[in-house]
Amino acid sequence: MVGDVGDDDELLVERVQTGVRMEKRLLKILKAFAEYHDMTLGDLLEGIVLHAFDGKTPFNAASLERIRELKRFYDFALDSRASHRLKEIKAHASRKPNAGT
């Protein structure tokens, strides 16, 4: 049956490169957390999403404490209440110097 996977089974998957945009400090925290656990950012995100799809938290108490430390380090105060209220700052278009001036 699909979905019945034992803990020792090796799962072959096809991964794709993706370009996603997210809040700058949040990405820094995720990258630092992944590095701390000697894993790739992609592996970390896959684990977080798979846990979320199962309605489970991906983090134990020690991991949550590490995340709190990283949030303090990167001056990051957002939480889940902000998830649908984030608005991106418009990037300033680079100005080209006028020809002949």
TIMI-2910 file (N, C-alpha, C, CB; in pm, 1 decimal, decimal comma, always signed):
<rs>
+----------+----------+----------+----------+----------+----------+----------+----------+----------+----------+----------+----------+------+
!      n_x !      n_y !      n_z !     ca_x !     ca_y !     ca_z !      c_x !      c_y !      c_z !     cb_x !     cb_y !     cb_z ! resn !
+----------+----------+----------+----------+----------+----------+----------+----------+----------+----------+----------+----------+------+
!    +84,7 !   -117,8 !     +0,0 !     +0,0 !     +0,0 !     +0,0 !    +89,4 !   +124,3 !     +0,0 !    -96,4 !     -0,3 !   +122,7 !  Met !
!    +56,3 !   +222,8 !    -82,4 !   +132,8 !   +345,9 !    -88,8 !   +125,0 !   +416,3 !    +45,7 !    +81,3 !   +437,5 !   -202,2 !  Val !
!   +237,0 !   +466,7 !    +92,3 !   +239,8 !   +536,7 !   +220,4 !   +282,9 !   +449,7 !   +335,8 !   +106,1 !   +593,1 !   +249,8 !  Gly !
!   +277,0 !   +318,3 !   +319,8 !   +323,0 !   +228,5 !   +424,8 !   +471,4 !   +201,9 !   +405,0 !   +242,3 !    +95,7 !   +424,5 !  Asp !
!   +550,9 !   +280,0 !   +470,2 !   +695,1 !   +270,7 !   +453,6 !   +757,2 !   +240,3 !   +588,6 !   +753,6 !   +401,3 !   +393,5 !  Val !
!   +836,5 !   +133,4 !   +592,3 !   +906,2 !   +100,4 !   +715,9 !  +1019,4 !   +198,0 !   +741,1 !   +959,8 !    -42,4 !   +711,1 !  Gly !
!  +1062,1 !   +208,8 !   +865,9 !  +1168,2 !   +302,1 !   +902,4 !  +1301,0 !   +269,2 !   +837,0 !  +1185,3 !   +304,2 !  +1051,0 !  Asp !
!  +1324,2 !   +143,2 !   +803,8 !  +1452,5 !   +103,1 !   +746,7 !  +1452,5 !   +102,3 !   +594,6 !  +1490,0 !    -33,1 !   +797,2 !  Asp !
!  +1338,1 !   +126,5 !   +532,9 !  +1330,5 !   +124,9 !   +387,9 !  +1400,0 !   +246,9 !   +329,1 !  +1185,1 !   +119,4 !   +342,1 !  Asp !
!  +1474,7 !   +223,7 !   +221,0 !  +1536,7 !   +334,5 !   +148,6 !  +1436,8 !   +382,4 !    +45,1 !  +1672,5 !   +292,1 !    +81,8 !  Glu !
!  +1414,3 !   +511,3 !    +40,5 !  +1315,5 !   +567,3 !    -50,8 !  +1387,2 !   +644,8 !   -160,5 !  +1215,2 !   +658,5 !    +24,6 !  Leu !
!  +1365,5 !   +606,6 !   -282,6 !  +1424,4 !   +676,1 !   -395,7 !  +1328,5 !   +785,3 !   -440,7 !  +1456,1 !   +577,8 !   -511,9 !  Leu !
!  +1378,9 !   +905,2 !   -452,8 !  +1296,5 !  +1018,2 !   -493,2 !  +1367,8 !  +1095,0 !   -602,7 !  +1265,1 !  +1110,2 !   -373,3 !  Val !
!  +1292,7 !  +1172,2 !   -677,4 !  +1351,0 !  +1263,0 !   -775,6 !  +1339,7 !  +1403,7 !   -719,3 !  +1279,9 !  +1251,2 !   -915,5 !  Glu !
!  +1452,0 !  +1468,7 !   -701,7 !  +1450,8 !  +1605,3 !   -650,5 !  +1468,8 !  +1703,0 !   -765,8 !  +1561,4 !  +1625,5 !   -544,1 !  Arg !
!  +1411,1 !  +1820,8 !   -750,9 !  +1422,2 !  +1925,5 !   -851,3 !  +1473,2 !  +2053,0 !   -785,1 !  +1286,0 !  +1950,1 !   -921,2 !  Val !
!  +1544,9 !  +2130,9 !   -861,1 !  +1592,1 !  +2260,9 !   -813,3 !  +1475,0 !  +2357,7 !   -818,4 !  +1713,0 !  +2313,6 !   -898,7 !  Gln !
!  +1461,2 !  +2437,9 !   -715,3 !  +1350,2 !  +2532,7 !   -711,6 !  +1400,5 !  +2667,9 !   -664,6 !  +1236,9 !  +2482,0 !   -619,7 !  Thr !
!  +1336,2 !  +2768,4 !   -708,4 !  +1367,6 !  +2903,0 !   -661,7 !  +1247,7 !  +2956,8 !   -586,0 !  +1405,6 !  +2996,8 !   -779,9 !  Gly !
!  +1259,7 !  +2967,7 !   -457,6 !  +1150,1 !  +3021,1 !   -376,3 !  +1197,8 !  +3147,7 !   -307,9 !  +1100,6 !  +2916,7 !   -271,3 !  Val !
!  +1105,4 !  +3236,5 !   -281,6 !  +1137,6 !  +3360,5 !   -211,9 !  +1082,1 !  +3350,3 !    -70,0 !  +1079,2 !  +3485,5 !   -287,2 !  Arg !
!  +1162,4 !  +3392,2 !    +27,1 !  +1113,6 !  +3395,0 !   +164,3 !  +1185,8 !  +3505,4 !   +240,4 !  +1134,0 !  +3257,6 !   +233,7 !  Met !
!  +1135,8 !  +3536,7 !   +355,2 !  +1191,3 !  +3644,2 !   +438,1 !  +1339,2 !  +3615,0 !   +465,5 !  +1111,5 !  +3658,4 !   +572,4 !  Glu !
!  +1420,3 !  +3717,0 !   +448,5 !  +1565,9 !  +3703,3 !   +452,9 !  +1617,3 !  +3642,8 !   +583,4 !  +1629,7 !  +3837,5 !   +432,1 !  Lys !
!  +1571,9 !  +3694,3 !   +697,0 !  +1621,7 !  +3643,6 !   +825,2 !  +1571,7 !  +3502,9 !   +853,6 !  +1580,1 !  +3736,5 !   +938,3 !  Arg !
!  +1449,8 !  +3471,4 !   +806,7 !  +1396,8 !  +3337,2 !   +822,7 !  +1484,8 !  +3237,6 !   +747,9 !  +1251,4 !  +3329,7 !   +772,7 !  Leu !
!  +1526,3 !  +3273,9 !   +627,9 !  +1615,0 !  +3186,9 !   +551,5 !  +1749,2 !  +3169,5 !   +622,7 !  +1636,7 !  +3243,4 !   +410,6 !  Leu !
!  +1802,2 !  +3275,6 !   +679,9 !  +1928,1 !  +3265,7 !   +754,0 !  +1915,1 !  +3168,6 !   +871,8 !  +1971,6 !  +3404,6 !   +804,5 !  Lys !
!  +1803,7 !  +3175,8 !   +942,2 !  +1779,9 !  +3085,6 !  +1055,7 !  +1771,3 !  +2941,2 !  +1007,7 !  +1650,3 !  +3124,8 !  +1130,6 !  Ile !
!  +1697,1 !  +2918,4 !   +900,5 !  +1684,6 !  +2783,1 !   +846,5 !  +1819,7 !  +2727,7 !   +801,8 !  +1586,7 !  +2781,9 !   +729,4 !  Leu !
!  +1898,9 !  +2810,2 !   +733,7 !  +2030,1 !  +2764,9 !   +687,4 !  +2122,6 !  +2734,8 !   +805,5 !  +2093,9 !  +2870,6 !   +595,8 !  Lys !
!  +2118,9 !  +2820,2 !   +907,4 !  +2202,4 !  +2798,1 !  +1025,8 !  +2159,2 !  +2672,8 !  +1100,2 !  +2196,3 !  +2919,4 !  +1119,3 !  Ala !
!  +2028,4 !  +2651,1 !  +1110,4 !  +1976,9 !  +2532,7 !  +1177,9 !  +2016,5 !  +2406,4 !  +1101,7 !  +1823,9 !  +2541,1 !  +1192,3 !  Phe !
!  +2005,5 !  +2409,9 !   +970,1 !  +2045,7 !  +2295,1 !   +887,7 !  +2195,0 !  +2268,1 !   +903,5 !  +2011,3 !  +2319,9 !   +738,7 !  Ala !
!  +2275,1 !  +2372,1 !   +900,9 !  +2421,0 !  +2357,3 !   +916,6 !  +2454,3 !  +2298,3 !  +1053,7 !  +2492,2 !  +2494,2 !   +898,6 !  Glu !
!  +2386,3 !  +2344,2 !  +1156,5 !  +2408,0 !  +2293,2 !  +1291,7 !  +2385,7 !  +2142,0 !  +1297,2 !  +2314,9 !  +2364,3 !  +1391,4 !  Tyr !
!  +2287,1 !  +2095,6 !  +1219,0 !  +2255,0 !  +1952,4 !  +1217,8 !  +2323,3 !  +1878,8 !  +1102,4 !  +2104,0 !  +1932,9 !  +1208,7 !  His !
!  +2417,3 !  +1946,1 !  +1036,9 !  +2495,0 !  +1886,5 !   +927,4 !  +2404,5 !  +1825,2 !   +820,8 !  +2590,1 !  +1779,8 !   +982,0 !  Asp !
!  +2306,5 !  +1906,6 !   +777,5 !  +2216,0 !  +1863,1 !   +672,2 !  +2196,2 !  +1976,5 !   +573,2 !  +2080,5 !  +1817,1 !   +730,9 !  Met !
!  +2142,9 !  +1945,3 !   +457,5 !  +2117,6 !  +2049,9 !   +359,8 !  +1989,6 !  +2124,3 !   +393,9 !  +2109,4 !  +1991,2 !   +218,8 !  Thr !
!  +1977,7 !  +2243,9 !   +341,1 !  +1855,5 !  +2321,5 !   +359,2 !  +1737,1 !  +2245,7 !   +299,9 !  +1869,0 !  +2461,4 !   +294,1 !  Leu !
!  +1755,8 !  +2184,4 !   +184,2 !  +1648,3 !  +2106,9 !   +121,5 !  +1602,2 !  +1992,1 !   +208,1 !  +1693,2 !  +2053,9 !    -12,0 !  Gly !
!  +1697,4 !  +1918,7 !   +268,1 !  +1660,7 !  +1808,1 !   +357,9 !  +1581,6 !  +1859,0 !   +478,2 !  +1786,8 !  +1733,5 !   +405,8 !  Asp !
!  +1624,6 !  +1971,6 !   +533,3 !  +1553,7 !  +2030,3 !   +647,0 !  +1411,1 !  +2067,5 !   +608,2 !  +1628,4 !  +2153,9 !   +699,2 !  Leu !
!  +1395,4 !  +2136,2 !   +495,4 !  +1261,8 !  +2178,6 !   +452,4 !  +1171,9 !  +2059,5 !   +421,6 !  +1271,9 !  +2268,6 !   +329,8 !  Leu !
!  +1227,9 !  +1955,8 !   +357,7 !  +1148,9 !  +1835,2 !   +332,4 !  +1099,3 !  +1774,7 !   +463,6 !  +1231,9 !  +1731,7 !   +254,0 !  Glu !
!  +1186,7 !  +1766,7 !   +561,8 !  +1147,3 !  +1710,9 !   +691,3 !  +1039,8 !  +1792,8 !   +759,7 !  +1267,1 !  +1700,4 !   +781,7 !  Gly !
!  +1053,9 !  +1924,7 !   +756,0 !   +954,2 !  +2012,5 !   +817,6 !   +818,0 !  +1993,0 !   +751,0 !   +998,2 !  +2160,3 !   +807,6 !  Ile !
!   +817,2 !  +1992,1 !   +618,6 !   +690,5 !  +1979,4 !   +545,3 !   +628,0 !  +1842,3 !   +566,3 !   +712,6 !  +2004,2 !   +395,6 !  Val !
!   +707,1 !  +1736,2 !   +560,6 !   +651,3 !  +1602,3 !   +582,2 !   +590,5 !  +1588,6 !   +721,6 !   +759,4 !  +1496,0 !   +562,0 !  Leu !
!   +656,1 !  +1646,0 !   +822,4 !   +597,8 !  +1644,5 !   +957,2 !   +467,7 !  +1725,2 !   +960,2 !   +698,4 !  +1701,1 !  +1060,7 !  His !
!   +468,7 !  +1843,5 !   +898,2 !   +348,9 !  +1927,7 !   +896,8 !   +233,0 !  +1857,1 !   +827,6 !   +378,2 !  +2061,1 !   +827,3 !  Ala !
!   +261,8 !  +1786,2 !   +716,8 !   +156,3 !  +1713,2 !   +646,3 !    +93,6 !  +1606,1 !   +735,0 !   +212,0 !  +1649,3 !   +519,1 !  Phe !
!   +170,3 !  +1553,2 !   +829,6 !   +118,9 !  +1453,4 !   +923,4 !    +59,7 !  +1516,2 !  +1048,7 !   +228,9 !  +1357,6 !   +962,1 !  Asp !
!    +59,5 !  +1649,1 !  +1056,0 !     +6,8 !  +1718,0 !  +1173,8 !    +97,4 !  +1706,4 !  +1294,3 !   -128,4 !  +1664,2 !  +1208,4 !  Gly !
!   +227,8 !  +1686,4 !  +1270,6 !   +324,7 !  +1669,7 !  +1379,3 !   +425,2 !  +1783,2 !  +1378,9 !   +397,3 !  +1534,8 !  +1367,5 !  Lys !
!   +480,7 !  +1810,2 !  +1494,6 !   +587,8 !  +1908,4 !  +1501,0 !   +719,7 !  +1841,0 !  +1463,2 !   +596,4 !  +1972,1 !  +1642,6 !  Thr !
!   +801,8 !  +1908,2 !  +1381,5 !   +928,3 !  +1847,4 !  +1342,2 !  +1040,1 !  +1868,9 !  +1443,7 !   +970,8 !  +1901,8 !  +1209,5 !  Pro !
!  +1013,5 !  +1945,2 !  +1550,2 !  +1119,7 !  +1984,8 !  +1641,3 !  +1096,1 !  +1936,9 !  +1783,3 !  +1134,6 !  +2133,6 !  +1640,5 !  Phe !
!  +1203,2 !  +1885,9 !  +1845,2 !  +1195,6 !  +1849,7 !  +1986,0 !  +1231,5 !  +1973,2 !  +2069,7 !  +1290,9 !  +1729,3 !  +2018,6 !  Asn !
!  +1232,2 !  +1959,5 !  +2200,1 !  +1256,8 !  +2073,4 !  +2289,3 !  +1394,4 !  +2135,8 !  +2265,9 !  +1244,3 !  +2029,4 !  +2435,1 !  Ala !
!  +1496,5 !  +2053,7 !  +2246,3 !  +1631,6 !  +2106,2 !  +2223,6 !  +1638,5 !  +2184,8 !  +2092,5 !  +1734,2 !  +1991,4 !  +2221,8 !  Ala !
!  +1572,2 !  +2134,7 !  +1989,0 !  +1570,3 !  +2205,3 !  +1860,9 !  +1496,8 !  +2338,1 !  +1872,3 !  +1505,1 !  +2118,6 !  +1753,2 !  Ser !
!  +1386,3 !  +2337,8 !  +1944,8 !  +1311,9 !  +2462,8 !  +1963,7 !  +1395,4 !  +2565,8 !  +2038,9 !  +1181,0 !  +2436,3 !  +2039,1 !  Leu !
!  +1474,8 !  +2521,7 !  +2134,9 !  +1563,6 !  +2614,5 !  +2206,7 !  +1669,4 !  +2669,6 !  +2112,2 !  +1631,0 !  +2544,3 !  +2327,1 !  Glu !
!  +1726,4 !  +2586,3 !  +2026,9 !  +1825,9 !  +2631,6 !  +1928,7 !  +1762,5 !  +2734,0 !  +1834,9 !  +1882,7 !  +2511,3 !  +1847,5 !  Arg !
!  +1639,8 !  +2708,6 !  +1792,6 !  +1569,3 !  +2802,7 !  +1704,9 !  +1546,4 !  +2935,5 !  +1775,9 !  +1434,8 !  +2743,5 !  +1658,6 !  Ile !
!  +1509,6 !  +2932,0 !  +1903,1 !  +1492,6 !  +3056,5 !  +1980,2 !  +1623,1 !  +3135,0 !  +1984,5 !  +1444,5 !  +3025,8 !  +2124,0 !  Arg !
!  +1734,3 !  +3064,8 !  +2004,1 !  +1865,4 !  +3131,3 !  +2005,4 !  +1896,3 !  +3194,7 !  +1869,9 !  +1976,2 !  +3031,0 !  +2042,8 !  Glu !
!  +1869,0 !  +3123,2 !  +1763,1 !  +1893,7 !  +3177,3 !  +1629,1 !  +1803,0 !  +3295,2 !  +1598,9 !  +1874,3 !  +3069,1 !  +1523,8 !  Leu !
!  +1678,1 !  +3290,0 !  +1645,5 !  +1587,1 !  +3402,4 !  +1625,3 !  +1638,3 !  +3526,9 !  +1697,2 !  +1445,8 !  +3366,8 !  +1674,5 !  Lys !
!  +1692,1 !  +3508,2 !  +1817,6 !  +1750,2 !  +3622,6 !  +1889,3 !  +1872,4 !  +3675,4 !  +1814,5 !  +1789,0 !  +3582,6 !  +2034,1 !  Arg !
!  +1957,7 !  +3586,2 !  +1769,6 !  +2080,4 !  +3625,3 !  +1700,1 !  +2048,9 !  +3705,5 !  +1573,7 !  +2163,5 !  +3500,9 !  +1664,4 !  Phe !
!  +1948,1 !  +3662,6 !  +1499,4 !  +1911,6 !  +3730,4 !  +1375,1 !  +1802,1 !  +3835,5 !  +1394,2 !  +1866,5 !  +3628,7 !  +1273,3 !  Tyr !
!  +1771,0 !  +3870,4 !  +1519,6 !  +1672,4 !  +3973,4 !  +1551,0 !  +1541,2 !  +3947,8 !  +1476,3 !  +1727,4 !  +4112,7 !  +1515,8 !  Asp !
!  +1488,1 !  +3828,3 !  +1495,1 !  +1369,7 !  +3782,7 !  +1423,2 !  +1258,0 !  +3760,0 !  +1522,9 !  +1398,7 !  +3653,5 !  +1342,4 !  Phe !
!  +1151,6 !  +3839,9 !  +1515,4 !  +1043,3 !  +3831,1 !  +1613,1 !   +913,8 !  +3778,0 !  +1553,4 !  +1018,5 !  +3966,2 !  +1674,1 !  Ala !
!   +913,1 !  +3743,0 !  +1424,8 !   +790,1 !  +3694,6 !  +1363,3 !   +756,1 !  +3554,2 !  +1413,3 !   +802,9 !  +3694,9 !  +1210,3 !  Leu !
!   +626,8 !  +3524,5 !  +1414,9 !   +581,3 !  +3389,6 !  +1447,8 !   +469,2 !  +3353,2 !  +1351,7 !   +533,5 !  +3379,7 !  +1596,9 !  Asp !
!   +400,9 !  +3242,4 !  +1375,6 !   +300,1 !  +3193,3 !  +1281,9 !   +186,0 !  +3292,1 !  +1258,4 !   +243,8 !  +3063,5 !  +1332,0 !  Ser !
!   +160,8 !  +3380,8 !  +1352,7 !    +54,3 !  +3479,3 !  +1334,2 !    +83,6 !  +3575,3 !  +1219,5 !    +33,4 !  +3557,8 !  +1462,1 !  Arg !
!   +209,8 !  +3586,8 !  +1180,0 !   +248,9 !  +3678,3 !  +1073,0 !   +240,2 !  +3613,9 !   +934,7 !   +389,8 !  +3728,2 !  +1097,0 !  Ala !
!   +213,5 !  +3484,0 !   +928,0 !   +231,0 !  +3409,4 !   +803,2 !   +151,3 !  +3462,3 !   +684,2 !   +193,8 !  +3268,4 !   +825,8 !  Ser !
!    +34,8 !  +3516,1 !   +704,7 !    -44,9 !  +3565,2 !   +591,9 !    -50,3 !  +3717,5 !   +587,1 !   -185,9 !  +3509,3 !   +599,7 !  His !
!    +36,8 !  +3782,8 !   +662,3 !    +36,0 !  +3928,8 !   +665,2 !   +165,9 !  +3989,6 !   +613,5 !    +10,4 !  +3976,9 !   +805,7 !  Arg !
!   +259,6 !  +3908,6 !   +570,2 !   +388,2 !  +3959,2 !   +524,7 !   +373,0 !  +4026,6 !   +388,9 !   +491,7 !  +3845,6 !   +517,3 !  Leu !
!   +431,8 !  +4143,0 !   +375,6 !   +428,4 !  +4216,8 !   +249,6 !   +571,9 !  +4251,7 !   +214,9 !   +338,2 !  +4345,7 !   +259,3 !  Lys !
!   +611,4 !  +4220,0 !    +93,1 !   +748,8 !  +4240,4 !    +51,3 !   +777,0 !  +4387,5 !    +24,4 !   +779,0 !  +4157,8 !    -72,3 !  Glu !
!   +895,1 !  +4430,4 !    +66,7 !   +943,0 !  +4565,6 !    +36,3 !   +975,3 !  +4569,0 !   -111,5 !  +1068,7 !  +4605,0 !   +123,4 !  Ile !
!   +928,4 !  +4669,7 !   -180,6 !   +957,7 !  +4681,8 !   -323,5 !  +1105,6 !  +4713,6 !   -341,5 !   +869,1 !  +4791,6 !   -390,0 !  Lys !
!  +1170,5 !  +4636,5 !   -425,6 !  +1311,8 !  +4660,2 !   -454,7 !  +1323,6 !  +4784,4 !   -541,4 !  +1376,6 !  +4537,1 !   -525,0 !  Ala !
!  +1425,5 !  +4864,7 !   -514,2 !  +1449,7 !  +4983,9 !   -593,7 !  +1513,3 !  +4943,3 !   -725,6 !  +1539,5 !  +5084,3 !   -517,6 !  His !
!  +1454,6 !  +4993,6 !   -833,8 !  +1512,2 !  +4964,1 !   -964,6 !  +1647,2 !  +5032,6 !   -975,0 !  +1417,8 !  +5009,8 !  -1079,5 !  Ala !
!  +1744,9 !  +4961,5 !  -1029,2 !  +1876,5 !  +5023,1 !  -1043,4 !  +1866,5 !  +5134,6 !  -1146,1 !  +1984,3 !  +4918,4 !  -1085,0 !  Ser !
!  +1928,4 !  +5244,0 !  -1114,4 !  +1922,2 !  +5360,3 !  -1204,1 !  +2043,2 !  +5357,4 !  -1294,7 !  +1916,2 !  +5494,4 !  -1124,1 !  Arg !
!  +2014,0 !  +5371,1 !  -1421,9 !  +2121,2 !  +5378,2 !  -1519,7 !  +2157,1 !  +5524,3 !  -1540,6 !  +2080,2 !  +5310,6 !  -1653,7 !  Lys !
!  +2287,0 !  +5554,4 !  -1542,3 !  +2324,7 !  +5693,1 !  -1565,8 !  +2282,2 !  +5735,4 !  -1705,9 !  +2476,7 !  +5712,3 !  -1547,1 !  Pro !
!  +2240,2 !  +5861,5 !  -1714,0 !  +2199,5 !  +5915,2 !  -1844,0 !  +2319,1 !  +5924,9 !  -1935,0 !  +2132,8 !  +6052,6 !  -1828,9 !  Asn !
!  +2302,4 !  +5885,6 !  -2058,3 !  +2411,6 !  +5892,5 !  -2154,9 !  +2443,2 !  +6038,5 !  -2182,7 !  +2375,5 !  +5817,5 !  -2286,4 !  Ala !
!  +2569,5 !  +6071,1 !  -2186,3 !  +2611,5 !  +6206,2 !  -2218,0 !  +2609,9 !  +6301,3 !  -2101,1 !  +2526,6 !  +6259,8 !  -2323,8 !  Gly !
!  +2581,5 !  +6254,0 !  -1980,3 !  +2582,5 !  +6345,5 !  -1865,3 !  +2697,1 !  +6312,4 !  -1772,6 !  +2449,4 !  +6339,1 !  -1788,7 !  Thr !
+----------+----------+----------+----------+----------+----------+----------+----------+----------+----------+----------+----------+------+
</rs>
